[in-house]
Amino acid sequence: MATIIYNKTTDKLIHIRLKFADSYFQRLKGLMFKKNINYALVIKTKYSSAIHTSFMRFPIDVYFLDENKKIFEIATLKPWSKYEPSKNARYVLEVKANSLKDKLKKGDEIEFVCENS
């Protein structure tokens, strides 16, 4: 079973596989050193939700979500950039730039759901 995104605001499933950075090392490494990705990385944050794209090889879109998984800020970052959102996020969703541009927008509330294969 794969985990995907359900956009509660638009009532649409977004078929992109999610990977969760559950450990400290996974959160630290993030997408560094990857040549390409075909999934979205979900990071659950506790403290600061500032991010960087050091050692990355492609631009990413970053969606900052509150505790209700509502998108409150979106940023596009080139490699070797850093970004701090206007407030701390509970979840950070990182994807290859433009891969969800027409599917998610600021104010959307989402859910992570299991998809039966």
Buried (B, 14 or more C-beta within 10 A) or exposed (E): EBBBBBBBBBEEEBEBEBBBBEEEEEBEBBBEEBEEBEBBBBBEBEEEBEBBBEEBEBBBBBBBBBEEBBBBBBBEBEBEBEBEBEEBBBBBBBBBBEBBEEBBBEEBBBEBBEBEE
